[in-house]
Amino acid sequence: MLALFLSLVLALAGATASAQSSLSKLERVKFLGREYVRLRDWAAANNFTIRSAKPGHVVELTNHSFRLVFTADSREATINGVNVWLSHPIAVRSSLSYIGLLDLQTAVQPVVVPPRNASGIKIRTIALDPGHGGKDPGNRIGSQQEKKYTLLLAQEVREQLRRVGLTGLLARSTDTFVELSARTDLARRRGADLFVSLHFNGIGSSKSEVKGTEVYCLTPVGASSTNARGAGASARAARGNGFDAKNMLLAYHLQASLTTALAVGDRGVRRARFEVLREAAMPAVLVEGGFLSHPVEGRKIVDPAYRQQMAQAIVTGLLAYKRLVEK
């Protein structure tokens, strides 16, 4: 039995190593100072069938497990129907499509070939960070304040984690203000395996139109963030960049679970340099669970039954990640 287990571990490790090795062997070209790889070369090296469909230079890659869709001159892509924002647009030159090397390393391959934990390392404790609190109400829509519902959601996620044998650690358990640095520091000191910051969106205009969930992970070094408040490309690595691949894998499975379970708009896996993502000493994401400002979605968010569904979707996403990295 032990021999079988060890052979499985070695096979999985070999698959990850093989993917990285095949990427290093692909020819690279430079556009505007960035390294790109031909999509058809990466597809062939990873057993994908490639199909181009015009108009719009849409390129689709499929294998037995995945369907990837890319569009020329766009940062938006889908992986098995889930929207993922790339760091750089797909480039088309002489009818050939190219993808940024950085995106292959930090957006595509982490989902297609999940990174593994070291042998014996299990996911047991999840740091849950209810956004805002105390003097910081977050988004306010009438009498509803974001800080109230992030805490209620975090408490529900903690309870559902307990039911599946995992520990949820709250960055705050009451309506108190907690410095951002203290939130990630608590997670580090308590030995959390993952960090999940919980928020709800709001917008001042187009309230009746903007809705849906989005999950952020840390922007890779050398890329621009996708959020409106994000800074430009940075050449400096933050502590959280040590987990780029696992950050993406975690964000992807949370977004996939939320959009599927709640049947909400898919605003995609996005990138940002939020402090709680930069300073996390473990894989970390920030969940925007919907728009308080939307007349329908906002009413759902304040409904305990809907938050219970959302909490279950978050736990389902966490368990999907756990299964993949512990194999």
C-alpha angles and dihedrals in degrees: 000000000000091000090052092050092050091049090053092050091049092048093052092046088049092053092054092045090047092054092050091046093051090050092053090054096054120105113253129208131189127233119175091346095306128113117240136181127208108256092219091056093051090045092053092047091052100042097254125146110225126213128178119207124187146238105063095020092266111183121197125194121190140178134158093289109024144047114195122188124191131179125208117257091006134112092207119099136159130224112195088339096309116120115240123182114221124216092235133021121261107260126217120202123171090347092305122118121225130193126202115259089226090058093050090051099043107023113024108030095045088063098037095042105023118214113243132224118241113272112288096012109130134187106242110141126048119193107218115199114196102206122242122350140171112015090004108073096174115209114006122201110177106305093341117102125194093223092065096054097042089057093047090049092048091051091051092048090050091053093049091048089053090055091058094045099261130121123238115202116199121216087206130008099187138037094284134131114249123185114242092238091053091056096059091037091057090051091051095046093048093049098243115182095207136019121215120182114199124211144152123222131232136183132193098215134038089026093163093053110041115079143128141083130287133180123208130207128179119289112247119244110275097025135100121241121250097218119094092244095047122123123233126268113315127203092198121094120223125208090259093058087076086076100044095131095046091042089059094044091051094046092048095053093045091051092046092051095045096049093045099045097041099035090225133147114286109229089171144231105307139185130237141155096229111162094242089056095044095050101039113121091205136038107303142185139177117222122207099195098193143302119298085191094062112095094226103028091045091057090050093052092057091050111097092212092056092047088052089055090048092050090051090051090052091050090048090053091048091051091049089054092045093053092051100047095042096053 
